[in-house]
């Protein structure tokens, strides 16, 4: 389901490090249906994903005070001045670290489900090809040339974007690692926003699954049956829930081994994942857990909806004396 998004205003700044100076706009863009669709499509796609990180400003963030001041005295001039300062901050870091791609920067005020946000959308340039018509000595010569500053389309995934809730100043952040002053780092959180460096819900889920896999190898000799039990327990915890507490998600794994369960949560904590956090998962992530895949040693594959996996009236796993497992599918119509 799409969010209710209203674009209030927007300004565009050009951050092309090939020309050594940012091209900053002094006026807001004139909004039209195509521009509205372009910006709102990107925002909607970001909100429907679980790739973004949930962050908060650090107390020493210079941008925090400026945004607080902006929200108290909001007008068009303040918006334009704030957008220029943000664009200059981006360009200063980009010029010093040329691995960060040049881009057009859209800064706007948008209302999402009746809450105002400051949106920063970095449209990194992409190589594309366009036709060129040349006329020389009365002859037309059509050719194709490379366009070095093409923008991503409205159906492309954003690589870098920021949404700042102007009520509580919480941040939704999409960013990438680049080499910054000789070391790999997230430059938007570290240098532009100066906010906490958190992990996206998508990557938290990946870490939970990897930790369960590593523990299975460590304590259960890579027992595939146990691995399947763990996967089912996690899938049951996720199934049909958009938001789930991590402790609840993992409550049914290692229930017979409290010490292993404690180690599991300690590993998560060392990876900056607290069991008391919520996971807010996208429809794409949830869809991956709708079915449990079983693959036998002779290549037979079976997909079982997780809603039926623990229903004894529909599915039964039978442990055979020789150590194998039989799958009985019941009540087929």
MOJO-V113754 format. One record per helix or strand of 3 or more residues. SS is the DSSP state (helix for helix, strand for strand). FROM is the first residue (numbers start at 0). TO is the last residue. Records with the same first field share a line. If there is no record, write none. Layout:
SS = FROM-TO / FROM-TO
This chain:
strand = 4-14 / 52-54 / 102-111 / 114-123 / 125-135 / 138-149 / 159-164 / 170-173 / 176-179 / 182-185 / 242-244 / 277-279 / 290-294 / 300-304 / 314-318 / 324-328
helix = 16-18 / 32-46 / 61-71 / 75-95 / 186-192 / 200-218 / 223-237 / 245-248 / 257-269 / 282-286 / 305-308
